[in-house]
């Protein structure tokens, strides 16, 4: 592991421009020593080239490749922090340079002015996430007022009103230093016996759920907060609560007509993140949670055409995963399967996880190309390149 002072010096050269500001500019390609081919009609007598010009390099890929491996890996982590003060979060960000922190719990101290110091400790712009859906899942209601559950919104408000509500909430979040909201829920409610989602879903009708989720996502994004659609491939009709143990969804073919329908034409949501749930889908995941299943990420990327960041549900506090595998290996499996952001809300263990990931890259069980791809998507999400 690089000592922080050495890492800081290296990052200053790699990530920052003059005066220490993050430049976000792509690295310039070296000048070619080969003379340019003459255009048709020139008098040089040289034949015109028929080779198409190479596309310009992706600046986010260039930026990701410029980072040391451990920092690339750290950018894929979102770690829960103690909300009662700044010490835990600032120490984590300064020491390990994780890409994101998750602020949960009922204590509002960190959200009441403490995030500026935490964000200042980051060499690469930091994602600060909360879980603020409305209804029974809120994080800033004590500070900025309560908002209705998704179900209540759909029953009593128009999509444009929901968009305005989400825009106002987003502005309040950004004023506190939050950059990501783990909302909206896109799950299709499966009925009164499916209480893990219940009124967190906008509707049992996939078209209504999609319409209202899109409105909420647009409102968040308009005021600068990144929305997270969840929980792909659908938690509304699962057999139980993934916080408590393994859960199964209906078979994949059945999901296509219900739970998966809101993800069709996913580009209509704009720039979003998609969270995968710890859900076993017969015909897709082979008995594994979707968060650890390459087939689930392939479905999201292939059939649904999603090109943005994919993140996991909580890998450290939900028994659908913790009953199977310890946290460092769960993170490795998720990243290797196709996740770009690995979340655990319980906090701690970031150094241990990064050590395991570095060892896995060296052993070939976590391909470096997969790490580069994930880091590129995370940097692009942050507009950090």
VENZIZI-V232857 format. One record per backbone hydrogen bond with DSSP energy under -1.0 kcal/mol. NH is the residue of the N-H (numbers start at 1). CO is the residue of the C=O. Records with the same first field share a line. If there is no record, write none. Layout:
BEGIN
NH: CO / CO
END
This chain:
BEGIN
7: 3
8: 4
9: 5
10: 6
11: 7
12: 8
13: 9
14: 10
15: 11
17: 21
20: 17
42: 39
62: 58
63: 59
64: 60
65: 61
66: 62
67: 64
72: 68
73: 69
74: 70
75: 71
76: 73
77: 74
78: 342
79: 100
80: 344
81: 102
90: 86
91: 87
92: 88
93: 89
94: 90
95: 91
96: 92
97: 93
99: 74
100: 77
101: 127
102: 79
103: 129
110: 83
112: 109
119: 115
120: 116
121: 118
122: 119
127: 99
129: 101
130: 180
133: 137
134: 137
135: 147
137: 134
144: 140
145: 141
151: 199
153: 149
154: 150
155: 151
156: 152
157: 153
162: 158
163: 159
164: 160
165: 161
166: 162
167: 163
168: 164
169: 165
170: 166
171: 167
172: 168
173: 169
174: 170
175: 171
177: 174
178: 173
179: 128
180: 128
181: 226
182: 130
183: 181
186: 230
189: 203
190: 236
194: 191
197: 194
198: 194
200: 197
201: 198
209: 205
210: 206
211: 207
212: 208
213: 209
214: 210
215: 211
216: 212
217: 213
218: 214
219: 215
220: 216
221: 217
222: 218
223: 219
224: 221
225: 220
226: 179
228: 183
229: 273
230: 184
232: 275
234: 231
238: 235
239: 248
244: 241
245: 241
249: 280
252: 282
255: 251
256: 252
258: 255
260: 255
261: 258
263: 260
264: 261
268: 265
269: 266
270: 267
273: 227
274: 309
275: 229
276: 311
277: 232
279: 277
280: 247
284: 281
285: 281
288: 285
290: 279
292: 289
293: 290
297: 293
298: 294
299: 295
300: 296
301: 297
302: 298
304: 299
306: 300
311: 274
312: 341
313: 276
315: 343
319: 243
320: 242
321: 318
322: 318
323: 319
324: 321
325: 321
330: 326
331: 327
332: 328
333: 329
334: 330
335: 331
336: 332
337: 333
338: 334
339: 334
340: 310
341: 310
342: 76
344: 78
353: 349
354: 350
355: 351
356: 352
357: 353
358: 354
359: 355
360: 356
361: 357
362: 358
363: 359
365: 360
366: 360
371: 367
372: 368
373: 369
374: 370
375: 371
376: 372
377: 373
378: 374
379: 375
380: 376
381: 377
382: 378
383: 380
384: 379
END
